[in-house]
Amino acid sequence: MRVVLTCSLSLLFGFALTVCSHAGVIGYWNFDDTYANQAGPASDGALAYGTSVFSTDVSAAIGSGKSGSFDSVSAIQVPTTGHPMDSNDFNLSYFIKRGAQNGLYQRITSRGNTFETTVGQNGELSSYGGWSTLGTANEGVWTHVAWVNTSFVGRNLYVNGVLQPGTVGMSTSASGDLFLGGIASDNGESYNGLLDDVLLWDNTTNPLSAGDIAFIANNGVDAFLNPNPPVEVISVTSDPRQWMLSTERQSGGPAGTWTPTGDPLPDASTYTLAASPTGLGHIFTAAADIGVETLLGDGGNGTPEGLQFYRTTFDLDPSSDVAADIVLAVDNGAQIFINGTEVARETSFQTENWAQPYSTLSINGDGSISDVTLFDLVAPSFSDWRAGQNELVLAIRNPDPEGLGGGGLAFRMDVTGAGSPPPPELPSATVTSDPDQWMLSTVRTSGGPMSDWTPSGDPLPDASTFTLTASPTTLAHVLGAAANLGVETLNGDGGNGLPEGVQYYRTTFELDPFIDISAELVLAVDNGAAVFINGEEVARETSFDAANWASPYSSLTINEDGSIGNVTLFDWVAPSFDNWLMGENELIIAIRNPDAEGLNAGGIGLRLDVFTQVPEPSTWCLLALGGLGLLFYRRRKRICG
């Protein structure tokens, strides 16, 4: 028989998820970085004594996730609060990969000394009620173990889905808290090895069959509890933060006559530039309709040429039935490549390709392409989806004679039947050059003569000096750059020598407790700027050899390990940065314009996105110890082991 499932549909992060109630399931603990119960009314587990960690070593039947690692002196306790877990007819099953045992009856599970399952020095599998050995588990090998308890008659054992001969007598029904990896007290009789996918099932009204147990042994509990997994969607959109721009550009050709050459795509190693959004209002309108952001595509008056290449990647789980829907709004043309194959092309200039109806198509599960709207060319079919990493390249074209910022696109591809993607990563904190968020210091220093600013490294102004209201710049080129970045501006002026040409702006932002942290910084400036986080200079832009307010802008990434990479245009960056703080963090920008230039002659557009990984619930414990919460004040400082 198969289990009766009652399911409902809900939405999480935009994905359709099936939520099922399973008649019979009492509790399911999968040890995927948590001791929490994943199904049924039983309580979550918590560390009772010793230490237990999670391992990436899992049974091939389960295939992914984590397992619990036990060391002979640790146990997880599941209290009976909320559900007693008591029954005379039940199944208890789990996967084990045992290490060396120091005694004959090392407890894998225990119920208050009324029902215990054990493994011995030679792999003997026994349970309380006579301690008869009904089967064995080899050391260092994943084994599925299922105990079937039947109304004071006896207890059977299945090993890897196969019923073992013999029956263990019962002295009493199971009661008390459930312990995983040990017993109620730390007396040296705990299990040593890996434990995974613990399932406790009430057999009273909906018993598991021998076929059910064999299915779990061969496929894991998740596959059993969710026999029809939900269709999930991976969405790849024109969000500039998800793409990189190639240093290679090609001619866009004159207006109205672009015919893509079919030359090889730029090598993946050339995609080193940060992507930017377009500045075109009609593309913004289309993007709002589609529910996405935009990518820039410009002609550049012939230099650089008008064809830009953007690249991103996405992961797919193994699947034989992948499908996708694509929608595109573009000014003026674009090509779409998946894993190096051109899927579609929009080159027509007879219609407004950014207006409804947009260019659309569907790639079906059998590889055929249908429901084509407006695209000038589509491939006859596409089936080169790959388990693991897939590559998407967009070639965005604007005619060579058109100016910078003259083109762009809005794009969305929804891939179904592709496995479960992670939810989109959103910044934990975002700081922009919005004047309302900053204060200006009364301290000003010399900007130096034109083309000759070298920051002195003198101490930054004291926080008490930041008492003046910040103002935006009036410079059109900085305002244009800020619009591309989606931010406002801060003013930076030279003041004809009085006041001096370096202004200091200060703001603060809050970070919750974290175990990993990274950040992305992008800056457009006239003429120079230095960026300080918590008193440390992170980056400096002082060059006058390029228009520092034009795309590509100065940008960098601060990685989780503190290293700094993906650097574009900055003249100097710190070798590393890891001085993030839990709670209030300080950001100071020194904006410089030469002393000789007039008031309101400079300014910046800036965006800092900070991404954090928060601690697991079990790592919050030291916060309860008052002052020890200060351990959070430095990055990557886990509160509990």
N, C-alpha and C positions, 0 to 999 in steps of 0.2 A: 504494500500500500504506500501511497504518498501522502504527506501531511496536508491537511486542509489549511489553506491560507486565506486570510481576509485582508485585502489591500486597499489603500487609498492613495491618491496622487497629491503631491505637494511640490512646491517650488523652493529651491535653495540655490543662491548665486545664479539664478537664471536657468538652472538645469532641472529637468523633470526627474523627480525621485519617487520610487515606490516605497511606501511605508507599510509593512505587513505585521499583523498580529498572528502568532503561531500557536494554535491550540496545542498545549502540551509543554511548550518550552517554559522552564522556570528561570533559567539564567544561562548566559553565554559570555564567556570571558576570552577575548582573542589576543590580549597582550600586545596590541598594536600601539605601543608607547602609552598604554593606559591600563589600569586595573578595573576600569569601569565595566559594568554589565551592559552588553550590547543588545539584549533581547529578553523579554519576559519580565516578571515582577520582582525578581530578586534584587538585592542591594548591590551597590558597587563594592569592590574590594579595596583594601588599604593595607599597607605594610604593617604586619603585626610585630615582627622583630627581625633582626638581622638586616641585610641589604639585598635587594633584588634589582637587577638591571634588565634591559631589553636587548635582545640579540637579533641581528638580521638573518640568522640561520633559521630557516623554516622548512617544513616538510615540502617535498615536491608536490604533494597532493594539494597543499594550500597555495603554494606558488609565490606569494608575496606577503608583505607586512613584516611583523616582528613576532618574536616569541619571548617568554619570560625565562630568565636565567637564575637558577637557584644554586646555593653553595653549601648545602648541608646544615646551615645555621640560620635560615631565613624562611619566612612564610607570609602569605597574603591571607587576610581574614575577611570573610564576607559575612556580616552580621545578619541575623534573622529578622531585624527590624523591618517592618513593612510587609514581609512575607516569610512564613516559617520554613519553607522549603521542605516540609516534612511529608513523607508519603511512604507507604509500604511497597508501592509499585512505581519504580523509577529506573531511568537509565542515567548513568554517569560515564561520560566518555571524554577522551583527551588524546593528544599526540605527545609522546615523550621521546627525547633523545638523551638517554641516561649516560651519566659519567660513572666513575668508580663510586661504589657505595661502601659505607663503613660498618654496615650491619645487615642483618637478615631482613628486617622490616623497616625500611626507610619510607616514611609516609609521603606519598605523592599527594593524597588528599586525606582529609579527616573531618568527621562530624562529631565533635565533642566526645571522642572516644567511643561513640556508638556505631560508627561505620567508617572504617579506614581502608584505603587502598595503598598497597606498598609495592616496592621493588627491592629485591635482595642483592647480595654481593655478586651472584652469578646470573642476575636478571630475572629471578623468580618473581612472578606476579601473583600476589596474594591479597586477600581482604579479610577484615576482622569477622570472626564467626567460625573459627576453626583453623585459620591460617593455612588452609590447604593450597598448594601451588597448582594453579590451573594453566599457566602458560609462562612464556619467557619473553624478555625484550633484550636484544643484543646491545652491548655497549657501543655508543657512537653511531647508532643507526636510528633513524626516525621510525617509530612504531605507533600505530593507533591502537588504543586500549579502550574497550567498552564493557562496563559492568551492567548487568541486567538484574534488578532486584524484584522478586515476585512474591508478594503477600505471604511472608513467613514460610514459604516453601523452600526457597534456596536462591542461590546467586550464581548466574552464569557469566562466562567471560568470552568476549570476542577479541581476537588479536588480528589486526589488519583485515578486519571484516569477516574473519573465519571463526565460527563457534568452536571453542576448545572443549574437549571431553571433561566430564565431571561437573559437580555442583558443590558450592560451599554452603554449609548450613548457616542459619541466621540465629543470633541470640536475642536480638532486639531490632526494632525499626530505627531508622536514622533520625537524629534530632541534634539540635544545637547549631552553633555557627559553623559555617563551612570554611575550612582552612585549605589553601592551595600551596603545595610545596612543603608542608609541615603539619604540626599538630598544635593544640591549644597552648602548650608551654614549650619553650625552647629547651629541650632535653637531649639534644644531639641525635634525634631520630628523624631529622628532616631529609628531604630528597636532594640529591646532587645531580644537576643536569638541566636540560631545557624542557619547558612545558608550554603547550600551545592549544588553542581552540578547545577550552574546557566547556562542555555542554551538560547541563543538568535538565532532565526531561521527566515530566510526570506521565507515567504510563497508564494512569487510572482510566481516562476516557479516550485517549488517542494514542495508543502504544506505538512505539517504533517497531518496525519489522526487521527481520534479518537483512532484507534488501536495503532498508534505510541505513542500517549500521554500515553495511558494505559501501553504500554510496558515500557516506561521510568519510569513511576510511580512504576512499579513492579520490575524493573531490574537495574535502574540507567542509566545515560547518556553513560558511557563507553560501556556497553553492547549493547546499541543502535547504537552508532557510529562504533563499531567494532563487528558486529554480528558473524564474523568468526575469532576469535583471532588467532594469529600466533602460530605455534608450536615452543615452546621454549625448550632449552636444558640446563640441569644441568650437568656439567662435574665435576666428582670427579677424581682427579689424584694423583699420588704418590709424590706430593710436600711435603717435610718433614714438612713445616710450618703448614700444615693442619691436622697433625696426632699427636697422643700421643702414647708412647710406654709403654706397661705393665711391671710392675716389675716382673711379673711371667714369667718364661721361662721353656721350657720342652726339653727333649732330642730330638736331630735331628736324632738319630740312626746312624749306620754305613753307609758309602757310598753305594748308590745303593739299599738300603733295607728299606727306610722310608715308613711306613704305618701309616697314621694318626690314632690316638687312638679313636677319637670321644668323648673324655672326655669333660665336660662342658668348655666353653670358660672362660677366666679370667673375674672376676667381673669388671664392668665399673669403680669402685673406684680404681682399680690397675693401671689405665693408667695415670701415673703421670710423666713419663720421656719424655724429648724432643726427637723427632725423628731426625735421621741423614741420610744423603745420603750415598750410597755405594761408594766404591773406585775402582770398577771394570770397566775397559775400555770397555769391551764388553757390559755391561749393559748400560753404558753411550751412546754407539752407538745406541742400541735399543731405549733408551729413546728419543734420538734426532729424530729417525724415527717416533715415536709415538707422539712427541711434548710435552713431560712431563719431570719431574725431577725423581729422584730415591729415594728408601728407602734401608737402610742397612739391610742385613741379614747375621749374622756371626755364625760360629761354635764355636769359642772360645777355641779350643783345649780341649774341654770337660768341661771347666769352664769359663764362664757360658755355659749352654747347648745351642744347636744349633737351637732352635725354638723360634722365637720372635713373639709377637702379637702386631699389630698396630690397632688403632681405630680412626675413625672420624665419624662425623654425617653430615647430609644434610637435608634440609626441602623440603617437597613437598606440593603443594596445593591439595585440594580434587580433585580427578580425577578417572574415571572408566576405563581409557584406557592408562595405563602407560607402556612404553616399554624401553628397555635398550640395549646398545651394550657394550661389555667388550672386552678389549684386554690386554694381559699380556705377558711380557718377564721376565723370572726368572732364577736365579742360586741359588739353585738347585730345590727347590720345593715351592709350595704355596697352600693355601686354601683360598677361598673367602666366607665370611659369610655376608648375608644381613639380618638384624633384627633377628639374631641368627640362621638362616637357612643356611646350607652349600649349595651354589649354584654350585661351581665348584672346582676341585682339579687338580693340576699338580704335579705328583710325578714321572714321567718317567725319567730314566737316559739314555735312548737309543738315545736320540737326544739332540742337543744343544738348550735348551728351550729359550735361549736369541736371537736365530738367526731367520731370516725370513724363513717361515711364522710363526708368533707368535701365541700363544694360543688365540683363539677368540670364542665368542658365542653371540647370540642375545636372549634376553628375549622379547617375543612378547606381544602385548596388551592383548591376551587371556591367558597369563601365560605360554604358551608353550615355550620351548627352542629349538633353531635351529641354523643353520650355525655354527656348532661346528668344530673347528680346533684344533687338538693336545691335548686338555684337556683329561686327563686320566679318569675323572669321571665328569659328570654333573648331576644335579638333574633332575628328569623327568619333573618338571615344577616349576614355582615360581610366586606367586601372592600376597605375603604378603607385598606389598607397603603400607605405612601409611600416612595419611594426617597429616602434621606436621613433627616432627623429625623422621628420619630414621637413623639406625646405620649400618656402614660398618666396618667389622673387617677383616684384612689380617693376616694370619699365615704364616710367611716366614721361611723356613727351609733351613739350610745348615748342612751337616754331622758334627757330633761332632768332628771328628779328624781334620777338617779344621780350619785354623787360623782365628783370628779376622779380620774383613773386608773382609772375603772370599766369601760372597754372597750378594744377593740383588735382587731387581726387579724394573721394570718400569710398570706402570699400568694406565689404563684409563677406566672409565665407564661414558658413555653419556646416561642420562635419558631424554626421550622425553615425551611430553604430561603431564608434571609434574608441570606446573605453572612457574612463573617467578622467577628466582634466582636473588639475588643481584649480581652486577658485582664483580669480584674478587678484594679483597682489596690488593692494592699494597703499599709498603712503600712510605711515602713522602720523607724520607731521609734514606740512608743506609751508615753506616760508617764501614769500614773493616780495617784490619791490613795491608793494602797495604803501604809499606814504602814511596811511592811517595806522600802520602797524609799527612804525619806526619813530625814534626820537633823534634829533640832531645835536651833536655836542657843541658847546660854546668854544671848544678848542679847535683851532685850525692851524695847519702847517703849510709850508711852501710847496707849491706844485712844481717848482723849478721851471727852467726855460723849455720851450717847445722841443720835443723829441729827446728829453734828457732827464726824465723823472726816474730816480732810483730811491725807493722807499728806504727811510733811514733805519728802520727797526727800533726806533725809540719806543718806550712804553706807550701803550694805547691810552687815550684819555680815560680818566676815572669815570666809573658809571654815574657818579653824581653830577657830571658835567653835561649829561644828555638831557637837556631841559627845553630845547627848541623844537618847534613843530616842523616836521618834514614836509617838503614840497615836491611836486612832480616836475620833470623837465618840460621844456617847450619845443625841443628839437624834433623835427619831423622824422629824421632817420632813426632816432632812438625810439620814438613813439611807434614807428612801423615795426621795428624789431620786437618791441614789447608786445604788440598785437599778435605777432607770429608766435610768441612764447605764451600768450594768454595771460599776461601780467600787466601791471601798471608800472610807472617809472619813478625814479628818485632823481632829484636835481643835483648836478655837480658843476660848479662854476669856478672860473679863475679870478674873477673880480678885479681885473686890471691891476693886480698886485696888492690890492687892499679891499677886502680881506684876502688872505692867501688862498691858494687853489686846491687844498686837500680838505675835504669835509669828512666827518666821521658820523656814520649812522649806526644806531644800535637797536636791536630787538631781541626778544626772548621767545622760546618755545618749549613746550613740555613734552617729555617722553615718559611713558609708563615703563614699569620693569620689563627688561628684555634679556634674552640670552644671545641673540645675534642681531646685528644692525649693519645697514649699508645706506648709502645716499647717492643721489645724482644731482649735480650742480650744472647749471647753464647760465651764461652771462653774456650780455651785449652791452658795450660801454663806449663812451666818448669822453675822455681819451684813455683813462687808465683806472684800475681798481685793484685793491688787495682785500682778500676774504679771510676773516678770522673767526674760528669757532672755539668758544671757551678759552679765548686768549691766545690760541695757536694759529699762526698764519698757515692756511691750507693752500692758497693759490694766489697768483699775481698776474695781471695783464698790464704790461707797460709798453708793448710794441706800438710803433707808429708807422710800420711798414704796410699795414693793411687796415681796411675799414672794419674796426672791431665790432661795429654794430650790424654788419652784414652777415648773412648766412654763408657758410656754417659758423655758428657762434662758438665762443670759448666754452668748453664743457669738460667734465671729468666725472668719474665714478669712484667713490670710496667703498671698497669691498668689505665683506664681513671680517676678513682677517686683518683689516686696517690698511692694506695696500691701496694705492691709488692708480687707476688705469683708465683706459678709453679717453686719454687726454687729447683735446683738440684746441690748438691756438694758444693756450695759456703759455706765457713766457717762463713761468716758474711754478712748480707745484712741490709740496712737501713730499718727502719719500714715503710717508705713511701718516695716518691719523687714527687714533683710537680713544681720544679723550671725550667720548660721549658720556653724558651724565643722566642718571635717573632723576626725574624731576625737571627743574629749570635748566635750560641750556641757553647760552648767549651767542648771538651772531652779530659781528661788527663788520661793516663795509667801509673801507677808506676809498672815497671817490675822488679822483684827481683830474683836474684840468690845468693846463699851463697857466702860470701867474699872469702872463700877458693877455690872455683871452678875457673877454668881457663876462659880465654877469649872465647867468643862465645859458652858458655856452657848452655845457656838458651834461652827462647823466647816464643812467644805467637802466636796463631791464634785467631782472634776476629771478631765478626760481631754484629752490633747494627742496628736493623731495627726500624724506628720510623714511626708510623701510625697516621695521623691526619684527623679530620673531619673539612672541611672548612666551613666558615659561609655561610648562604643563601645570595643571592644577596641583599635582603632588609636589611641585617645587616652591609653593607659596609658604611653606611651613615656617621659615625663619622670620618672615614678616611678623609673626605672632610673638617673636622674641624681642620686640621693641627695637632697641638700638642696633641689633644685628641687621636690621633692614638696610643699614648703610652699606652693606656688601653690594647692594645693587648699583652703587654709584659709579662703578667702572664697567665698561662693556664686557660681554661674554663672561660675567661672573654669575654662575648658576647658584641659586639660593640654597638648594638642597641637592645632595648627590643623587 
